[in-house]
Amino acid sequence: MTSSTNGSLCYHLILAVSWSIFNILKSGMIAENLKILQKRIEQTCQKCGRKIENVQLIAVSKTFSVEFIQQAIDAGQIEFGENYVQELQDKHIVLAERIIHWHFIGHLQSNKVKYIAEYVNLIHSVDDLNLGREISKRAERCNRIQDVLVEVHTTEEESKFGVHPEHAIALIKELSQLSHLRVCGLMTMGPFSDNPNDSRSSFRCAAELKKQVESEGIENVQMRHLSMGMTHDFEVAIEEGATLIRIGTALFGRRTKNLN
């Protein structure tokens, strides 16, 4: 055996051991981060007089490996959110034996709906009637009712998706006519900012809109959820009525590259 072969074997052995150690350390970190997040959620709920069982943490696992998701599941997490259809498909296949509720939280194109229609629990990002029609059509073929949230654009940032608040009720009324789709609430994002309080007006706008929709009494619409708040502003979101908060960095760490 040559010295170069020995060197290559040593390199790969060191790499394998290092990765194993990293996974062990990461496993403990994810479990600890989940405990910290649950405590912060509990404290915020106590502060604003809400029940902790009315706030659900969605673990945003985009770009993180299946191993990281498994570690979060082992720590008790069930709800997971993904932004990209192909990545969600790949993870769903690998993790088919685990108990997971998948949330699609990214921008969804109509031609991609068919790939997730059989198993996704909640789609957070419906902002167009044509998309709603495609979701209902695919859900009918799968013999299920697909729960969705309507994404609302509550900032001045043109880069964000979502229906503008003044058009949201009209869209929800149209979506309510679709036989295999059920509107269950709203989703929004705050502005890009380091100050969590900069998101408050966006979250408050969504919460007020939710009340307006409820007052309309639209058939086949169940306004159970407000999906809003991420790592930097989820406590403000809870204060403003969020029932679903979407957390990635505070649970898994900072994203560097796709580990799959």
N, C-alpha and C positions, 0 to 999 in steps of 0.2 A: 504494500500500500504506500503510495507516494505521500510526501509531506503536504502537497496541495490537497489531496483527498482527505487526509487527517484534519487539515485546517477547515475544510468545508463541513466535515462531520461535526467538528467542535462548534463551528458557528451555528449550525442548525440545532444542535443540542442546547446551546446557550439560549438561542431564540425560543425554543419550545419551553424551556424551563422558565424563562423570563415571562412568556405569555401566560403560563400557568399561574405564576406568582401574581401577575397583574390581575388576572381574573379573580383570584381569591381575594385580593385587596379590594377590587372593584365591587365584588359581591357584598362585602361588609360595608363599603361606602354607600352603595345603593340602598341597602336596608336601613342604614343610619340616616341617610338623607330623607327616606320615606317617613321615618319616625319624626324627624324635625319638621317636615312639611305638615304632617298630621297635627302636630302640636301647634304650629303657627295658624293653621286653619281653625283649630279649636279655640285658640286665644282670640282670633279675629271675630269668630262667631259670638263668643261671649261678650266681646266689646260692643258689638252692634245688635245684640239681642236676637241672634238667629240660632236655629238648631243645627248642630254640626251634621246631622244625617241628611240635611237638605242641601249640602254642598258636596259635590263629587269631584275627585281629582282624576283628570285624564292624563295619563303618562304619555307625553309626546316623544315617541321613539324613532322619529325619522332620522336616518343616517346611522343610528346605533345598531349594533349587531344583535342577532338572535340571542346570543349568550347573555347580553345585558338585559334583554326583555325577560328571559328565563329567570334571571336573578331577581328582577322586580316581582315576577309572579311568585317566586319562592318566598318573597318578603310580604306577600299578601295583596299585591296590586293585580286588578283584573281588567280595568278599563285602559285601553291604549289607543292613541291617536296617530294616524299616519297622513302625510301630505301628498304622497305620490302613489299612483295606482300600481305601477310595476313593483315597487318596493313592498307595498301592502300585500300584493299577491304572493310574492316570494316568501314573506314571513308567515303568512297565513298557512301556506303549504307545509312549511317546516314545523310550525307550532300547532298543527291540526289537533294533536292529542291533548293540548293544554286548554284549560278553561280561560277564554279570553273574550272580552267584548270589544270589537273593533269599531273605532270611530274614524270616519274620513273627514279630515279637517282642512284639507287644501282645496285649491280651485279645481273643480271637476269639469272635464269636457264631456259632452254628451256621448261621444264615441268610445269613451272609456268606462261608462257605467256598467256595461255588460260583464266586465271582468270582476266586479265586486258585488254584483246584485244578489248573489246567493247567500252571502254571509255577513255583510257589513251591518252593524247594529244601528248606527245613527250617522247620517250624512249632515255635516254642519254647514254646508256652503252652497245652498240653493239660492240663486239670485236671478233666475230666469225661467220663464214658463216653459220654454222648449226643453230645458234641462229637466224640469219637473215631469214633463210628459214622457221623456225617455226613461226616467227612473220608475215611473208608474208602469210603463209598458214592460220593462225588464222584471219588475217585481211581480207583475201578474204572471209572467212566464214561470217564475219560481214559486208561484202559489203563496205569496207572502205580501204583507203590507209593509212598506218601507217608511220608517220614521225619518223625518228630516227637520232641519232647522233652516230658517231663512236668514241668509247673511245680509246684514245691514251696514251700509257705508256711513259711518258716523264721524269721520274726520274730513279735513280739507285735502288729504293726500290722494292724488289721482292714481297713485300706484296700487292702491288697495281696491279689492273687488267688493261687490255688494250692491244691493238695491238702495237707493236713497230713501230716507225715512218717509218722505211725502208720498212715495209710490209703493210703500211696503204693504199697506192694507189691501190695496187693489190686487197686488200680486198674490197675497195670501188667499184672497177670495177666489181667484182663478185656480190656484193650486188645490184648494179644498174640493174642487169639482172632480179631481182625478181619483179614480176608483181604488188604486193600490198605492197611494201615497198619503201620509198623514203628517201634517205640520204640527210639530211639538214645541215650537219656541223660536227664539232668535239667537243669532250669533253675531258678535262684532269684535273688532280689534281697536285698541286705543292707538294714539299717534306714536311715532318713533320718538322716544324721549327717555332721558335718564331719570326724570322726575315722575314717580308713580302717580302723583296727583294730577299730572297733565292728562291722564286717561279718564279722570272722573267724569268730565262732561260727556264724553263718548258713552261711557257705561250708563250714565244717568239717562241719556237720550234713548238708549235701547230699553232700559227699564220702563220708561214712560210709554214708549211705543208698545211694549208688551201689555201694559194696562189698557191702552187704547184698543188693541186687538181683542183682549178679553171682553171689553165692554161691548164689542160688536156682536158677540155671541154667534160666531160663524160656525156652522155645522161642519163636523169632521176636522175641527182644529182644537188641539189640546195644548194650551200655552203653559207647559210644565217647566220649560227650561230657558235659561239665559246662559249661553256659552260665551264667557268673556273673562279676560285676565290670564296673564302668563307669568313667568318667573318674576319679572320685575314689578308687576302691578296687580297680582292676584288678590292681595289683601284689600286694595281699593275696590276691586271688582266684587268681592264678597260683601263689602259694606254697601255697595249699590245694588245688591240683589242677585249676583251670579249663583247659578246652581251647578254649573260645570266650569271648572277652571282647567286650563291647558298648560301643563308644566313639563318642561323638558330639561333645561340646564340645571335647575335646582335639584333635580332627581338624578340625572345621569352624568352631569358634568358638562363642560363646554364641548361643542362639536368641533372636530378638527378635520375629519374626512369620513367618507362612507366606509364603515368597517365590514360590510357584507361582502 
